[in-house]
Amino acid sequence: MSSTLIIWDWNRTLFNPETKMLYLDALVVLEALHAAGCVQVLVSKCEASGIEDIRRLVPSKIFVKASIISKKTLWTFLKLAIRYRRSKHYVIGDRVRGEILYGNVSGCKTVWIRQGKFSDQIPRWFLERPDVAIANLTDVLPLFFGPDSILQEESDTSNNPREASDYHGSHSASHSSSGTGS
């Protein structure tokens, strides 16, 4: 899986800013993907205390880069996708109007973790629709290692526009084998 880049969001995806702790299984997921050879990058809009939380909670070997920025932009995600050029690119985040939008425009497959503050934020247009929507971090590993692994799908979805999806339903994992939204 060294041909795989994963761009992670920090707050409310891996880290709960209210409790100042990682979400359940965050470290297990990060370490399993690291052991599989995935290149992992962290993108965070946090302050100095957030940097200390990252250093305190995540072993330095996990992320090849931690981008601590004042504002997430499309350019942030494009630069990372270009700098860490791999055959497969993924963005995992909790905001359809943030990481998911920027990941989609950057040509990455996107995984929306519907937990916390933005779990009910409905995509307003097709570029905010994730390839996969899951309830929490424990659902990430089956996406990469399970029988319906998104890694087995073609990484180029440019000819498959994202289909309309109903995000009002359950928060369970959902994706189709065609690589489009469900």
Steps between C-alpha positions, in 0.01 A plus 500: 500500500798733467318627193229638731481852644254578779440862596343514845311780669584536871219669695183291528641234267787357707490731799213614719577865589245499782665211690855567370530128417517287186178333395465131579725288276667801335847377587416142398380623159801729447750231601337233281510727195860597580597131532337437161728763347247778446645850485299704752485877519317705761324828426389703796369845569612519860701722727820434695316287756376282214854437384586380850196269496621345174850447641360359825250258347642377167842337449714712267543210254130503404484822297761588240377858531273693732370815331389738772330787322286802582237413237437190289473576131482306176863598440603323824360170373626540144855568622495187716362281220771627266785487753421144611407371157363146531273289283220521757405807703247519782373780721334404829313770687185603683388802295334472161548874446869477589718192459252306287451788255874568474581130470249452218625801305860377551413169336511294819254238616326634808384343825259699715503404868157605623576560864483803722409859423465468121343153476167638377647748252341397171693539171358794306640400162676211329855606591412474870382139462752247636587172334433333835311611812571317826385541859839506676868409482439133572347478152820619326707181504239283323503758220869435440535134597153344477341302215338819365824696529500833320866427423385231256305756299639706217643822645404710195135598535519794261261328258254414778326811627383482859139394519237661719486339842263495793702603804191529718506126574715304741862583567623156402776430249386524143669486164451331168740294296475744211695763695215750511312623803206302628 
